Amino acid sequence: MASNQASIIYEKVNSLLDGSSIHDAIALLSDALSRQSDPSLRDLLTRQEDTYKYMTHYLMEGFPDNGRSKMISDIISSLSFINDSILRNNVAIDSPDIYSSTLRMERIRKHSLDTLLNSYREALAISALAEEAGNGIEMRKRADDALLALFSHVWTAFGLSPENYKRIADYVTGKELPFEFKAQMISALMLGNFAYYDRNGLTCLLDIFESDCNPRISARALVAIVLVVARHAQRVAKEQTLSHRFALWNDSIIIYRQLREVVMAIIKAHDTERINTKMKNEVIPELMKLRPEILNKLRNFSETTDMELLDANPEWEDILNKNGLGDKLKELTEMQMEGGDVMMMAFSNLKSFPFFNNPANWFLPFSQSHHELASGLMNDSLIFSEILDMEGVMCDSDKYSFALSMKGMPEAQKKMLTERMGDQMAQLKEAMAEKSSKSSIPEFDMEVTRYVRNLYRFFKLFKRKNEFADPFASPLDFKALPFLEELLTDTEIMTLVGEFYFKRGYYKEALPIMLRLEEQNSEDSLMWEKIGYCYNSLKDTSRALTWYRKAELVHPDSKWLITKMALCLRLENRYEEAAQYYSKALAVDPDNYNLLMSAGNCLLESDNIEEALKDYYHADYVRPGKISTWRAIAWAELRRGYMDKSLEYYDRITSMPDSNATDWLNKGHACYLSNDYKNTVECYKKATKFNGYGIEKLEADILQDAPIIEKSGGNLQELHILLDKVKYDTELG
């Protein structure tokens, strides 16, 4: 069956199951299975059809059946599993994606879970003995490879028997095998469930989490559960068995606390791209610009100067404050202290090692004993070890990047780099320690942060990332998670998430949360302002004004609120009303340049030219010499009919190096209204010389300004003649 035809049937069956058309879904599945040699699926379909027929018979006979709803839920779940299996079998035949190619290899090898587990345990035991003898690299590689084989098997083991899933859960929650095995099994279960929804696989993750065997294991399991539920929200919502299980979480304050940490970590991960963009587009370019100046400053220090004194030199602070760089660095530091992932960009270019070609290695807990790192590292370097042990500062993936990049360095360079990194990370380590001291479950919280960052790097940086559904592609809609929404609509979580989104500028995501919080507390005037600001930022000025006016009743003298309302009114072209609000703001802050210019612009748009000029001249007094102020004055004087004044300012403007085509165009208008036709043509011609401006643009702009020019005494026919003169002169060169 062609894979595109298989996809069509797959979607059709899903649609039938969504509408509870079980008979028709079974018929389609039966037809599809007739073209596949999978007796286990045919047997499962037969059993489900028989169960459905018996249930139908009991209904027709009028027998009461309190478990009918759950039975239908289980039948639909099984039919969905069969549908997924048929599609998976078809796709796996020749698809080049990494999941399908891994699945094909697993089918060729035909290894059982028990065989792979025994191989891993044996390799691990031999590795431990060999390490004691001082020659464990080769044996360690066997153990690492055995774990990779286990990961691939569990990742692609869709439809594994409940007994095998129980065996995995028992090993993960038991004490026999090391943490790295347990962590990798959780990641394999999650990644497999991302590809195809598997209720038994999700149940296995629930078993692991609810065993409460270890905070770090619980942390990874709960992250995996939340992401799987978010990935397959519609499917999970139909599972009544899971419904009863999740319902038990509602009475646990510990699970609530853990769930809150997981949700916040996933939501914070979405902010990583913004942090990277800020560093890439704002911080690093500004630092590169300042590099020559920094080098010059360094040259001014003699060889005997104590370099530690540089930290106390106020000149360095002045350098960083150029172009606001100091504020940007401060903002990045605050983001780090609040849990922002500022390390992503630093390590994103160190993911090209062959180690990262295998998906499993992106989730592997860091270990210096891994065979890839067993030689070539400064194992005796205390600073190196401390950097790699900085819990919460670097995730596992970044630690492997750092260690692999160090591997080929000369010893002297390693020492210098590790010492510098040690100094730079000391503050971050202190901040993470402070955060841990405030947490009631620090080990759980730290592992959540580390694991989410491992996941984020995989889905964003893995070279074949496009073959995977990215859970970080859009913000987590925590309010729509089946069976968990009741826990996650708690006011505390809603406030945390809403404030996070609002503070970071994600107004689209913040708005629905703010609206729900306002429903719970309809007297919160600050919330009204925030809702208004969200609408304002989303360009919905009408709704923004509605909320701002509501807040105005409580805070009529708020300068911030007055200016925001003025801006909204201005954007809605309600210039007279906007000018009134700007006037209120100026009464509080009369020398505010931006307010003066905005008020003047609104007055000018409402034809109150005299009052507009008062604000413009006041603005010029507050900040003399600004070309933007001169432009406003020159245009307003032209509108008023004072051409001498207008030309006085246009002469100043056009003598400035940053004058533009519009300045020469408007100066031409002023010359024309002064009956200076020769200079009019010259000004228009100079406007056409600017890059991107030409005769066509000049003609369009003149026609656009014609009503104002005519109102000031001009003549459209004369303008056309003067424009033609410009064209003739331009043709002559």
C-alpha angles and dihedrals in degrees: 000000000000112000093236090053088048090053091052092052091044092056092044092054091048090052091051092049091049087056092045091243091149098162093055092044091053090050092053093046091049091053092048092049091053086073095050131070099223110123093178091061092046090051091049092049091049092051092050092048091049090049090050092049092051091049090050090050093051090049092051091049090053097243113158113242117184091179095054095103093053091045092055089048090053093047092051090047091052093046090050089051090052090048091051091047093052092050092045092051091051095046093046093059096081110344112134095212116120095244093055094044090050090048091051090051091049090052091051093050093044093200117170123223091246092052092051093046091051091048091051095048091048093048091047092052093047090047091054091051093046091049090055088053090053097247107086105128097097093043091046088055089055090053093046091049091048090054090050089052090051091049092052091048096050093040092057097031095107109169096021111169118266087244092058092046089051089051090053091049091049093052092046093050095039128088101235101084129053128258094255090062092049093047092049094050090054091050092047091051091049095046091047090051089051089060097044126003111248117182092196091052091051089047088054090055089050090051090052094048096045092049087073089206098150133358093232093050091046090050094054093043094052092048088052092048094051093048093047092048090049091048094051101026095146094049094045091048090064095053107101091181090060091043092064091046096050090045089068089063091067092078096051118092089187093057089046089054092047093046091051090054092049094048092049092048092052091046092048090052088063087063092060094088091055091050091049091049092050091051094044099043103029116019104037096044090050091048090051090051090053094047096093091049091049090051091050090051090051091052089057090065116085122230089256094054114118101243090206088071088069089076090062096043109113090205089072091056089050090053093051092048092060110114089001093289092139091057091048092051090047090051091051090050090051090050090053092049089051092051100269115156102240092157096069096086094043092057102030091092092052097067097090096091114117086243088076095053089086113072091216093065092062089068099037115123109242118262127169088209092066108123092239089062101033094102134036097034130112095247089167093055110108093194092051091051092047092053092052091046094054098119113212096010097083126020121225094262092054092047090056089048091051095045094046092049090050092050097082098038124111113255094249092053091047091053094049093047096047093048091051093047090047091057094045094048097046091087092048091049090052091050092050090049089053090050091050092051089058094051123090090208104031097164091053093046093048093050092049091055093045095047095046089052091050089052093045092053092049095051093043104036109025106116091234095040092131089071091066132069105248112224089193096054090100134013116282110261094213092173091065099052107123114247091356099070092087091059092041098051090068110131092240095057092040090053093047093050095041093051091046093053092043095049092048094048099251092137096160090058094039096051101071090045092050090049091053091048089050089054089056092048111023093175097065104114093181088058089054089056092050092048089050090049091051091053090044092053090047090055094248095129095165094061090039090058091049091058094039091054089051090054091044090066088064099033106030093158098047107129091201092053094045093052092047091052090048090053093050092049090049091051088052090052091246091136100163092054091044091052090053091055092046087052089055090051092049090053087065097037107022097171097049104130097203092049091049092052093045092048090048092050092051092048090049092050089052090050093249090132099160093056091042091056091051089058093044093051090046089052090050089053092050094048108016122199100025110145092211090060092048091052091054093048094046093051094044091050089051089051089049091051097246097130096168091057091043093052091046089062095039088055088055092046097049091049089061120095092230096055115126143202093274090057091056091044092054092044087054089054090052091049091050093050087050088055091245097137097168093056089042091061092044092052092048090049091051089052090058091055093069117102111264092015124098146146094295093052091045092052092048092050094047091052090047091052094042096099091056092045092049091048088055092052103276129135124229093211091056090049090055090051092049090047090053089051089056089051093050092049091047091051090052089052 
